[in-house]
């Protein structure tokens, strides 16, 4: 089973011959993994792959290797923490901009001992953190794919 997965992975990577496009597709996949738009990661993968003419398979694999059931909670906690940090840095109270259903949810969470949450901190932090990680990963992935394709 592992040999078959490695073979499929090699075919996926070698199907795209330019290391820069592979790195770009992987970076977009990483951005999608950190995206706070839950439930539409697959749709984002298809749309971004079509718009930028990238390999859908590579983007999908990159997104789901990074964001899987084991890493989902730490990623979304980091998204929220970055959003909260940015809001405090700028001096904006994001709780004032929460939609009404979020206030309803916060009342239920408060009864469980969980402090108020801000939807906007999650959305802002997720996009900024995803963009930062994808931008950092691009040159590293470019170097990695250059070495792999040379072999």
Secondary structure, DSSP 8 states (H G I E B T S, - for coil): -HHHHHHHHHHHHHTS--HHHHHHHHHHHHHHHH-S-TT-HHHHHHHHHHHHT--HHHHHHHHHHHSSTTTHHHHHHHHHHHHHHHHHHHT--GGGG--HHHHHHHHHHHHTT-----HHHHHHHHHHHHHHHHHHHHHHHHHHHHHHHH-
